[in-house]
Amino acid sequence: MGLMNTVKRCSVGINAATGLSSIFSSNGSSFCLPSKFIRQTYATSHSHTTNVPPKEAQVVICGSGAVANSIAYHLVQSGWKDVVVLEQHSIGQGTSLFGSGTLGLFKPSAERNLISYSIKLYQSLQDHGYNIDLKRCGSLNLAQTKDRLIALKRRVAYSLPKGLQCEVVTPAEIRNLHPLLRTEGLEGGVWVPDDATASSSAVCLALADLARQGGANYIEGCRVEWVLTENSKVKGVQTNLGNMDCQYFVNCAGMWARQLGQQCSTKVKIPVNPAEHFYATTRAIPSITSSSQHGLPTIRDYDSHVYMREWIDPESKGIGLLVGGFENEAKPLIFNNFSDTWKEGLPPDWDHFGPMWEKAVHRMPCLAEAGRPQLINWPDNFTPDGRWILGETSEVGNYFVGVGLNGNALQGAGGVGRAIAEWIISGEPPRGDLLPFDVRRFTDLHNNAHYLRQRTKEVVGRHYSILYPLQTEFKYARKLRCSPLYSVLETRGAVFGVRMGFERALYFDTSYTRGDPLPQMPQGTFGKPKFFDYMREEYVACREGVGIIDMSSFAKFEIKSQLWQERQSAGHEVVSYLQHLCSNDVNIPVGGIAHTGMQNERGGYENDCMLVRQADNCYYMVSPTNQQTRILSWMRRHLPADNSVGLSDVTSMHTVLNVVGPKARELMSEMSNTDMHLMPFTYKKVNVGYASDVMVMAFTNTGEAGYSLYIPSEYALHVYDRLMKVGRDYGVRDVGYITLRFLRIEKFIPFWAEELDCVTTPYEVGRGYKVKLDKEEYFIGKHALQRQKETGVRRRLVLFTLDDFDADQEVWPWGGEPIYRDGQFVGSVTSVGYGFTVDKMVCLGFVRHPSSGKGSPPAPITADFINAKGVKYEVDIAGKRVLARPHLHPPLLYPSSSAHDSSKEYADGGLRYRPKVRGEAVVSARSIHTDCDILNELTS
């Protein structure tokens, strides 16, 4: 059966009254097309395929793979008919030809939401006559080790209450579900009945068919040579068949996407790189055919890095197997070596695939009956962090991207296509759970070709690896963005992790002796980390002495009125600009610091930042590390058209050290030879040692007493050296990011991209007091926040302590765990840390009313609802429910564990920090408690 005939239409679902037929749409309603279209076959719908591009179009999509066709389909079904799809070869002739066709729902929530929609869409295609070979065969996800089984149980725990049918099964139950599997050596597994398989190429062509019928114009043999821009927005495209004006451009060029990003008036970074990707197909296997009355489930043997699914032998039409893998070390490809004959240029490599095949034969012995299979080696696209890439780019407005689906474009194509179409139509991300996939999460570093090839080696295998929370770091493409202190910290036992390409000390191994092999992250665990005791030492330094934390990875910007002297405006332009963006009042005195959110029109967070007013016309902004590209793009698009305000990224200009602890003031006073008594949220420039112009700010990122030092980078080594030498008398110690994270969590400080995102509002996280609805200037999101303040929040961030939890022996919560209130699912844990002061696990999580999402309007969440007497809260940790106590305020934090008495509380369960004063060593109790929720940082 040829590709052009694999998709057929039949006249089904005709509405007698309207003459329309319907198919599943993005919002669950029906997408109607005239019945004359329904009766057309795939071949006749080529009337919408030409080789002559129009002079203009509203949207131009480059590429015609599954994602591109999904975007076109969802645009036309939303009424956007002026869509042109450009394909350099023929429709669906890219990597969509070679997809494995597996559709797996057993994923993290953000991915699962998009995949779930994809499967519903594909089911509707099949129900309406498209022959896409969709089979709801289910899947078995296997565990060979206890840790793998814990990982699977954690995912089951947070998937079940969100609607995914899945259950943990024993080896005996696995054998019943798949009689041909060898179950020896298995600890167990998870059965997911709704997983499916489908023909990747058939789905691709079906979506193209529907898009054409809805009005999209497909042009084959048309290669995009350049993307034209004007005023930093898309203006048009230059192709081998002529130029075309357009308002929106969508890069779905797959393996060619990164190269196409460079072919633009303003270069666009799209960090993807192809790798050789393998699967083998067998001839018909008699023992499978006799067992397949209802179809065998897909097998994912993660610890062997292989998957297996049924496969129709095209010669005998009997049932064989398709066996693929995500190997530990992949073979990245050099894109420049590609030619138009790429599909013929990748020879089978049995030396590479052979070990995975042997493991597959061990797990399913009947594979030996098939003889030597046919090995397919095709290039597929992977991203440097293993997550999809979608959304509007930071460099060019209205330039969208949908690429990097990491070896299985079919799986996410339906949901990704809908999300991008909605983003184009609305002008902003439609949901907060798209943040992990946002193309703006990268810097120029990530688009470096050598970096991408190195990272691709390991990112393929990570799809099947156990990723221990906070303990699994990349090994390739490291030591690229480093603080000036990196080498010194390395000699002091630092174990590094990477965030936004920046090396950051996670913790310090104090047993390390210079000259020994450098300390490495130990084998991960789902329980108490093996470096826990080092973290406790770091905590003690921050609470009783002085801790030094290198925070240089934070994104830093200068915002300045550029024409203030000529206009004699006293810098009012920059104030007006920031007042429009910020929900807090940032018209503060010079020398002041404001903590503020920047909201979108829905009231959700676009940024969480500190603004330091350095002069009448100049502010210095500090934002979370992962916001470096994203927030710069968002703020640039709101700059005044008259160029009166300038915005510069100055991240590398300053090295940042937090000097934390009750003795910080004494140490800094000695270092600077000046009285370091500062009012909270103010700063001044001082000399530290021999270094001049060090900005000393009266806050820390831990919520503890102390200071943030913004040091000109050329002085960083000197200042650090002096701090460590002079600080010996004050109990100084290096402190890593994981201890910082735990300190913040026990003080109820939310994190960017964990608690704070584009749908979360300040009122939902207890920051309503930082929203100034009465300030004179209108700010973005004001109306939405006014409405929410009047009507109440529908969810609320709550701190939970696990009072009866053995942190030494039990599996820890790490984030994502479901929260139950009197047995009803009410929310999920977002971030977790060990509270050293309270000596308990501490979880942050959002709580909703249990009736929300069940047809009735969401009920407001109040303090009375959360703290109601007699209710029982539980957190489900890998299938075990643990009692949890809710708090709307931080726990009681005494200065040291020896002074702690956990029996003392206030009536509402909210407790207050009482600092130990050592000769006025503490900056201010207010800076610790009232305003401790300062800058937020993505750490997982």
N, C-alpha and C positions, 0 to 999 in steps of 0.2 A: 504494500500500500504506500503510495507516494505521499510526501508531506502535504502537498496541496490538496490531497483527498482525505487526509486523516480527520478533517473537521467537516461535519455535515450538519445541515439544518433541517428541521422538520416543522411543519405548520402546527404549532401547539400553543395552547393558552390564548387563543384569540377571543377577545371580548366582543360579543355580538353587538353591544350598544355603541362601542367606540371604534371598533375596527383596529384596536391596539392589542399588542401582546406585551407581557411584562416579564422582567427579569430582575433578580435581586439587586438592590441599590445600596449605596453607602450608608444610608440612614435606616435601613431595614424596610423601607417602603418599596414600591415597584418602579422600575424604569420602563417606560412605555415607548414602543417604537411602532410606526405604521405597519399594518399587517403585510403590506406589499414587500417590506424589507424582510419580514419573518419568512416569507416563502422563497426568498432568494437563497441560493447555495453560496458557499464560500467563493467559488470561482466567479459567479456573476457579480459579487460585491466588489470585484476589482474595478468597477466603474469609478470608484473613489481612489484608485491608485493610478498615478500618472508619472511621467518623467519630465514634466515641465513645472517648475516651482512658480507659485504666484508671486506677485510683486510685494505683497504684504500679508501678514497674519497676526492675530493677537498673540498666539502661543506657537513657538517652534520647539519641537522635541527632536533631539538628535539621538538616533538609535531606535530600533524596533524590536527589542527583546521584551521579555515578560513585564519588566517594570515600566518601560516606556509605553507599552500598549495599555497597561493598567492605568497609567496617568491619563492617556488620551481618552480611554473609556470613561473614567470618572469625571473628566472635564466636560465631555459632551453630554453626559447624563445630567450634569448640573446646569446645562443650558449654554455652555461655552462652546459654540459650534466652530469658531474660526481657529481651528487647530490644525497645524501641519506637522507631520512626522517625516523626518528625513532619514533615509537609510542608505548607507554607502553601497550595500550589496542588495540582498533580497530580504524580505520581511521574515523575521524569526530565524535567520541563518547564522546567528552568532552562537554564543555558548548555550543559549536556550535549547539548541539541538541536542546537547549532551547531558543535560541535567539528570540527576539520579531519580527525580520525581518523588522523593520522600517528603512527607508533610508531618512535622512533629510538633505537638503542642506542649510537650513537657520542657518548657523553657522558662527563664526569668520572666517576670510579669510583663515588662515593657515589650519584649519580643512576642510573648504569647498573645497579647492583645491584637497585634497586627497579623500574626499567623492564623489566629482563630477567625478573623474576618476573611482572610484569604480562602480558608477551607469552605466557609459558608458561600463565598462568591463562586468558587469552583463547583460546589454542589449545585448551585443554581444554574450554572452553565450546562451541567450534565442533565439536570431535570428538564431543561428547555431544549434538549435535542442535540447538544454538542457532544461528540464522541471524544471525551478527554480521558477515558479509561480511569475514572476516579473510583477508588476502592477504599472503603472504611475498614481496613484490615486490623487496626489497632497496632500497638507496639509493645515490646518487652524491653525494658531498659535494665541491663544486668549489672550486678555488683560482684566483683571477685574479692574485694577486701572490705573490712569493717568500716574503714573511713569512707569508701565509696557508698556503702549502704547508708551511712549517716548523711552524706551529701544528698542522696536520693530521698531519704526520709524528710530532710529539711524542706526540699522542694515540694514534696507531697503535702506537707503541713501548710505551706502558704498558698498552694494551688487549689486545694479542696474547697475552702470557703469562698473562693472567687469563681467557682463554677466548673472547674475542670474535673472530669471524672478520672480518677486514678487511685490505685491502691497498691500498697506494699504486698509482695507475694513471696512465698517461700520457694526454695528450689523444687520441691515436689509440685507446687502449684504452677511453676514455670513449665515443668515437664508436661503437665496436663494441657496447658495453653499452647504448647509447641512440642509435640511428641518427638520431633527429630533433633531436638537440642540435647547436647551433653551438659548435664547440670552439675557434674562433679567440679568441685573447686569454687562453686558460687556461694556467696553469703545470702543472696536473695535478689530481689529486683523490684521493678515497678511496672504494673500493667496499666496502659493508657488506651482504653477501647476506642476513642474517637480519632486516633491518628490515622493517616491515610497515605495513599500513593496516587499519583496521577501522571499523565504524560506531559512533560514540561513543554515540548514543542507544540502539542495540541492546544494546551491552555494559552500559550503565546499567540497562536494563530486565531483562536477563538476570540480573545480580547481585541486583537486587531480588527477582526471581522465586525464586532460590535461597535468599535470606535468609528470605523468607516461608515457603518449604517447610521450612526448618530450624526455624521457630518464631517468627521476628521478626514483630512486629505493626506494620503500616503504617497511619498515620492521616492521611488527606488533608484539606485545608481547615483544618488546625490550625496556628495561628500562635503561636510562643513569644513571650510578652510580657515575661517576667521570669524570671531564674534565681535561685532562692532558695538562701541559704547559711546554715550554722550552724557556729560554731567554725572559720571559714575553710575549710569544705568544702562541696561541693554537697549540698543538702538536697532540692531539688525544682525543678519548673518551674511557672510560671503561664502558662496559654494562654487563647486566646479560647473554648476549649471546657471550661475547668475546670482545676483544679490537679492536679498529679501528683507524688508523692514519688519520688525516685530516688537511687541511690548514685553514679552516674557520669553526667556530661553531656558530649556531644561536639558541638562547634560546627562543623558542615559547611555553614554557611549561605551560602557563596560570597560574592557581592557584599554580602550583608547581614551578613556575619560581624563586621565591625568595629562596626557599629551594635549588633548583638546583644551584643557584648562589653561595651558600655556599659549594657546593660539587665540589670544584675546587682547584688546587694546590695553586693558589692565589685567595682568596675569592673575589667574585664579588657582588656588591650591586645592587639589583633589587627591589626597594621598591614598592611592590604591596601587597594587602591584600584582601581576599574575603569578601564579605558581602552577607547576605541573600537578594535576589532580587526577586521581586514578579510580577506576572501578573495573571489575571483571564481570563478564556475563558468561553463563554456562549454557550448554545444550540442555534439552529437557532431561529432568532427573526423575526416573520412575517412582521412587519412594516419595517424592514431593507431590507429584501428580495424584497419587493415590490418597494423599492426606489433605487435599486442598479443596474439599467440597465448598467450604466457605472462605477459603484463603487463609494462608498463614500470616501471623503478625510480622511486622518489621522487627528486626533484632538490632539493638544498639549495645554492643559489647564494649563499653567505654574503656575498660582497662586493657583491652586488646587493640583499641583504637580502630575498630572496624564496625561496619553496619552491614546488614543483609536484608534483602527484600525479594519477594517473588518477581520473576521476570519471564515474559513470554518469548520462547525461542522462535524467531521469525521463520525458521525453516520448517520445523515440525509442528509449530503452534502448541507444543507442549510446554509445561511449566518447569522453568529452571530457576536459577538464582542470580541476582545482581549483588556483588560484594564490593563495597568501597571502603575507603579509609581516610582518616585524618591523622597522619603519621606525626610522630614526635618532632622530627626534623624534616621539613619539606624542601622541595627544590624550586626556589624562586627563579623566575625567568627575567631575562633582560629584554625589556619591551622593544628597544630599538632594533633588535634582531628579527622582529616580526615582519612578515610579508603577507600578501593577500592569500597565500597558500598555507596559512598557519594551521589550518585544520588537518593538513597532511604532514606537518613538519615535526610532530612529537612522537617519536618512536616508543613502543612499549618498553618499559624498564622493569624487567622481572627481578633484577638484583635489588631494586628499591622496593617494589611492591611485594616481593616474595615472602618476607617475614609476616606481613599482615595476612596474606593468603593462608599461610600455614596456621596462624592462630584461628582464622575463620574455619578451616577444615577441622581443627581440634574441637571447636565449639559445635560445629554441625558436620559430623562425619560423612553424611550423605554426599557432601561436595566431592568426595573422592570418586563417586560414581560417574561424574561428568567428564573426567579426563581434564586435559589442559584447557582452561577457558580462554575466551578472547579478552585481552587486556586493552582497555580504552584509556588513553592518556590525553587529556585535553586541558588547555590552560583555563584557569578560572581566577576571578579577582578576589583579593583579600585586602583587608584594611590593617593598619599598624596596631590597632587595639582589639581587633576581632569583632567590632560592632559595625553595623550598617552605617552608611553615610547618606544623609538626606537633608533637604532644606535649602534655604537661601544663603548664598555665599556672603562672606564678609567684605569681599573686595568690590563686587559689582551688584547693584540693586537689580532685582528681578531676574537674576541669574540663579537658577535652581539646579540641584543635583540629586540624582537618585541612582547610586552605584554601590559597589562593594558589599554584595550580599553573601560573601564568604563561602563560595562553593555550592550554594543552593538558592538560586534566584527565585525559583518557583515558590519556595516556602513563604517568603515575605512579600512577593510581588503584589498580591491583591491589596494587602493592608498598606504597604508603603506607597503604592500608587494612589490610593484614596487619600492618605495623609498629605502627600505632596500637592495633590489637586486642591484639597481644602486649604492648604497653606497659601497657594497661589491666589485662590478666590478671596480669602479673608484678609490676606496680608500679614498674618501672624501664625505661629504654630497653633494648631487646633487643640492640642492636648499637652499637658505637662510631661507625660511619659515619653515624649519624643526627645527630651533633652539628651539622653545617652547617645542618640544617633545624629545630633546636630553637627553639620559640617563645620560649624564655627568652633568646634572643640580643639582644632589643630592650630599650630603655628607653622611658619615656613620650614622649620626643622623637619616636621613630619613629612614634608613633600620632597625631601632630598632623596634622589634615586638610590644612592648607596644605602642610606638609612632604611628605606623601604625594603630593599632586597634582604638586608640583614634581619629586619624584624619579621619578614614573611617566613623565614626559616622556622620560627617557633610559633607564630600565631596560628598556623594551621592546626597543629597538634593541641593547642590550648582549648580548642572546641570540645575535646574529649578528655581533658585533664581535670583533676580535682584542683580547683582554685580556692585554696584556704584563705579565708578573709584576713586581710592585712598582712598576710605571710607569703604571698605568691607574687614574685616580681619577675619582670623580663630579664633575660640574661644577655641578649644581643642588643646592639645599638645603644649602648650605655655610655656614661661619662661624657655627655655632649654639652648639656647646659649645667654648669656647676657654679656654685658660690665660690668667691675667692678663698673661702675657708675650707673647701672640699679636702684638699690634701692634708691639711692639719687635722681636721676631724677624723679622717681615715686613720691617721696614726694614733688617735685617741680611742680607737675601737668602734667607730661609727659603722653601723650596718645600714646601707642606703636603700631607699626605694625611689621610684621615679614618678613624677606627676607633671604633666604638660611638658615632658622631656627634661624636667629639672630634677637633679639629684638632691634628695633630702634625707637627712639622717633620721631613721625610724627609731632607733634606740642605740645605746652605747654599751658594748661588751667590756666591762671594766676588768675582766680577767685577761684581756689582751695585753701582751708585752711586745714592744717594738722589736722587730726582727722576726717574730713568729708569722706564720701565714695569716693573712688578713681574715678577720672573722666574717662568717657568712651566715645568712639566714638559715636557721635549722629547719629540719623537716617540719612541715606544717601540722597543725592539729585543729580539731573543732572544739577542743577544750581549752584549758589554761595554757597560754603560749609558753614555750620553753624558755623564753627570755623574760618571763614575768618578774623575776626577782630583780633584774636590772631596772625595770620600769618602777618598781617600788622604791628603789634607791633614788631614782630621778624625782619621783613624787615627793619624797621626804625633803630633798633639796629645795624644791619649789615651796614647800609648806613651812620649812624650818630654817632654811639658809638662803641660798641664791642658786637659781637654775639659769643656765644660758642656753637659749634656743635660737638656732639659725633659721630665720623666717624669710630668707631672701627670695623665695620663689613667688611671693605675692606679686600680683600685677599692680603696677604703679603708673600713674598718669599725671601729667600737668595740664591744667585747664586754665586758659588765660585770655583776658580781653586783649585783642591785638591792636586796636585803634584808639585806646582810651586816652592816650596823651594828645593825639591829634583832635579828638572830639571833646576833650576835657570832660570826660564822662565819669571819672573816678571809678572806672571798672564796672559800671552798672551792667554792661552786656553779659559778662560772665555770671553775675548774680542772677539776672533774669533767666538766663539759659538754664542754670542749675535749679533754680526755684521751680521752673517748668517741669524738670525731670524728677525732682525729689519730693517725696511725700512728707519729709521732715522740713523744718525751717532751717535753711543753711545760710541765711544772711546773718552770720555770726561775726563777732569781732575778730580782727586780725590776731592770730595766735590761738584761736579757738579750734576745736575739733568737733565735728558733727557726725554722728552715726545715723545713716539714713538708708532707706530703701529707695530704689527707682522702680516704679510700677508700670505695668501696661494698662490699657484701657479697661481690662477686667479686674484691675486691682492686684493682680499677681506680680511677683517679683521678677524684674529683669536684671536687677543688680542689688547687692547688699554691700555697702561700702563705708569707708571712713573718708570724710572730706576735711582736709586741713587747710584753713585759710592762712596763706603765707603773706598775702598783701591784699590791698583793696581790689586789685584786678587779677589775682592769681590764687588758685586752689591746687592742692596736691591730693590725689585720690588713690586710695589703696583698696583693691578688690581681691576676691578669691583667685587662687592660682589659675584655675580652669576657666576663668572669665577673661583672660588676657585678649583673646581674639574676639570673642563673642560680644563683650560689652563695648569694646572700642568700635566695632561695627555699628552697634545699636545707637551709641551716642553720636557718632559721625552723621548718621542719617537724621538726627534732630538738630544739627548745628544751624545757626542762622545763615540765611542765604547770602548775607552781605559780607561774609568772612570776618565778622567782628570778633569771633571767638575761635581760638586755636586749641587743638587737642593733640597731645603728644604722648607716646608710650615711652616712659623713662624707667622701665622695669630694671634694666641692667645698671642704672646709674648708682643705685644705693644697695648696700648690703644691710640686711635688717637683723638685728639681734634683740630678742626679748630678754630682759634682765628681770627675773621673776623671783619673788619671795619676800619675806618680812625684813630681810637685811639688805634689800636692793637699794634703799635710799642711802644707807650708810656707805655702801660700796660706791655708788655713783657720786656721792658728795666728795669722797676721798679722791676718786678718779678725776673729777672735774674741778676740784678745789673751789667748789661753790655750793651754796645751799640748794639742794635739789627738791625742796618742798614746792610741788606744783599742784595747782587745783586740778581736779579730775577733768579730763578731756581738754587739756591745754598742752601747749608745747613751747619749748624755747630751744634756740641753738646755743650749744656750749662747746668748749674745747674738752676733749676726753683724751687724757695723756697728751701727746703732741699733735693729735688730729684736731683740726678746726672744723667748724660748721657742721657738727653732728646734731641732727634734729633729735631731741629727746622728747618723747610724747608720753603723757601721763595716762597710759593704759597698757595692758598686755592682752595678748590673744588667748590667754588661758583663763581669764577671769580672776586671777590671783593679783595681789599687790605687785607693783613694779613699773617698769618702763619699757617702751619700744624705742630702740636706737636706730635711726636711719643714717647710715654712715656712708659718706662718699667712698665708693668701692676701693679706691687706691689706699685708703686708710684702714681697710677692714682687718687685715692681718695684725696691724699694730694695736688696734683697739681690742681685738679679741685676746691677744697676748697679754696686754695689760690687765684686762678683766680677770683672766685666769690666774695671773701671778698675784695681783693685789687681792683677789677674791679668796685666796686660800684661807685668810683669817676669818672669812665670813661663811665658810662651808660651801664654796662654789662648786658646781658640777654641770657637765654637759647634759642636756636633756633632748630627747628625740620627739618626733611627731606623734608617735602612738601614745606616749604619756601625755602630751599636749591634748590629744583627742580625748583621752579619758578624763582629764581635768575639766575640759569644757563640758562634756556630757553630764558629769555630776553636778554642774552648775546650771544645767538646763539651757545651754546655749545651742541653738539650732545651726545646722550646717547647710551651706549652699549645695544644691543638687541632691540633698538627702531629705531635709525638711523644707527648704526654700526652693521654689521653682516658679515657673510662669503662671501657675494656677493657684498657688498658695498666697494668701494675703496676710498683712501684718496682724490683723485681728485674730486670725486662726492660730498664730504662734505666740500670742501674748505680747505683741509689740504695738498694740493700738496707741499707746502713749507716745510713740514716736511718729504718729501720723498727725499732722497739723492741718485739720480741715478748715481752720479759721484763718490761715495765713492769707494775705491779700491776693497773692498770685494763684492762678489756676494751675494745678499740676496734673500730669497724665494719671488717669485712674481715680481722680477725686470723686466723680459721681458714683462709680461702682463702690468705693469704700464708704461713701455716705449712706448708700442703700444698705450695705452690709451692717454698718453700725446701727442703723435703725431697726433692721429686721432680725439681727442676730446671726451668728456663724452656724454653719451646718456641720462643721467638724472642728476639733480643737486639739492642739498638741498637748500631750500629757506626759509627765515623767513618771515612770514606774520603777519601784525598787522591788527586787526579788528577795524577800526577807528569809524564806526557808529554802535557800538554794546553796548547794555545796559546790563552790567554784573550783575546788581542788579536784573533784571527781566527776562532775557531770559535764555533758555537752553544753557549751555556752550558747546563748543567743548571739547572733552576729548581725541581725538586720533582716527584715522581711517576714519575721514570725507573725502569725495572726494573733490578735488580741480578742479575748472572749469576755463578755460581761454576762454573768449568770447563764453561761452556756451559749450565748448568742454572739456571733461574729460582729464586732463593732469597729475593727480597724487593724492596722498593721504596724509593727515596729519599724522604725526608720533608721535609727542608729543606736549603738550599744557600747558601753564601756564599763570597766570595773571601777566602782567608786572607792578609791583607797581610803578616803576619809570616813565614809559610812560603812566601809568593809562589806559592800554588797554589790551585786550586779545592778546596773542602772540602765534602763531602756527609755528611749524617747519614741513616741508613736502617736499617730492621729486617731482620735476616737470619733465615730459618727453614731447617730441614733440607729439602733438595729432595724428600724423600719425603712431607713433610707434605701432608695433603689428598688423598692418592692411595689411600685405603682403609685404609692402615696407621695405627696410632697415631702421633701426632706425636713425632718423636725429640727428646730434649733437645739444646739448643745449648750447647756448652762453648767455653771459650777455645781449647782445642786444635783444635776443629773450625774455628773462625774463622781461627786463625793457622797452620793446617797448612802445612808446607813444600811448595812446588811447586804449590800451587793458584793458579789465575788468576781474579781478580775483574774484572768489567767492568761499566760503567754504559752503558746504551743511551740515547744522546742523539739524539733525532729520527732514529733508524734507524742511527746510527753508534755502534759499541761502542768505548768508551774504557777503557784499563787503569786500575784503581783499586787502591790499597793500603789494606788494612784496619788500623784501630787500635782498641784497646779503652780507650785513654787519650788525653788531649789531646796534640797535637803539641808539640814543643819550641818555646817562645816566648821568644826573647831580647827585651830591652827595645827594641831598634831594629833596623831592617833591616841597618844597617851592621855590626852585631855578629853577624849570623846566619851560621851555617855548617851548611847542611842535611845535611852528611855525618855529623854527630855524633848518634848515637842510642843508646838503651838496647836491650838484646837483644830485648825483647818488642815493640819498635816503639812503646811508650808512652814519652812524653818529658815532661820537667819544665821548668817556667818558672823562670828564674833572674833575679830582679829586679835592676835597677841601682839601687843605693842612693845617693841624693844627700843626704847629711846626715840620714839616717833619714827620707827623704821617703816611703818606701813603708810602708803600714800594716802589712802582714804578708804574707809569701809564702803562708802557709796560707790567708789570705783570698782569695788569687788562684787557687791551684791546688786545694788540698784541698776547699775549700768554695766554689769559684767557681760551681757550678751553683745559682744562687739563683733569683730570681723569673723566671717565664717569661711571655712575651708573644706574643699572636697577631699576626702581621705579614703574613699573606697569606690 
